[in-house]
């Protein structure tokens, strides 16, 4: 099994796509410079690059463990003899993978210990293809385990990891202001730069919205969708932005904030709540969770 896991990791489509990511980034940077658009800031950009390198290193062991568990789940699956690699099964896996990503991504925003691992992808106040490479570092530890149920359903780990990679590659182009809107029919079904700009917004209207990967249908179905409004430009970053550009602090600062909140809480129920409730909840202060803020401002 170890050889199989190593083969999957060595043939990661995302790593193979990295040169194309960097080429697209250069094109966007040249476009922004020609248009005199301040969407790149050098210190922030190089912070994103350092966080990317950190993510690559942090990713290795959890990815190995997660894919190994996928193989174990696959071997125990009573459905593996039924599920094949014909087009119909790839289509089924596409929808299951996309739904799994939606649930995982939504959890990253609504469960604070998961948010701590994801927040580095959001704490840049600039929105560009460099930000796309500024991935959530801590989330790498648990990410792959969320896809293990698909192996229990009989899908081979190679298929699962391939679909995961295709999804991540698709999401790269969403991190740009160079594209305004796609055709209306496309905006209705698929995730687009417009939808994902909303996702990176710190405006109350936009907080914790548009969690989709390739499809936007899950957000529309489950009530987490928000349109990008011309009348309300997106403000990128966090509701309380960090000031550091040190990669370690950018990647892990939210864990320190959680520790501070857990320490000052006296009841064990409150300590646990700081881990499991959404960011913004407080046991002794104002409730600043996104849904609460929207209710107070009449946006819910």
Secondary structure, DSSP 8 states (H G I E B T S, - for coil): -HHHHHHHHHT-HHHHHHHHHHHHHHHHHHHHHHHT-----HHHHHHHHHHHHHHHHHHHHHHHHHHHHHHHHHHH-TTTTT--SSHHHHHHHHHHHHHHHHHHHHHHHHSHHHHHHHGGGT--S--SHHHHTS--SGGGGTGGGGGHHHHHTT--HHHHHHHHHHHHHHHHTTS-SS-----HHHHHHB--HHHHHHHTB-STTTTT----SSBSHHHHHHT------TTS---BS-SS------HHHHHHHHHHHHHHHHHH--SHHHHHHHHHS-TT--SSS----HHHHHHHTT--
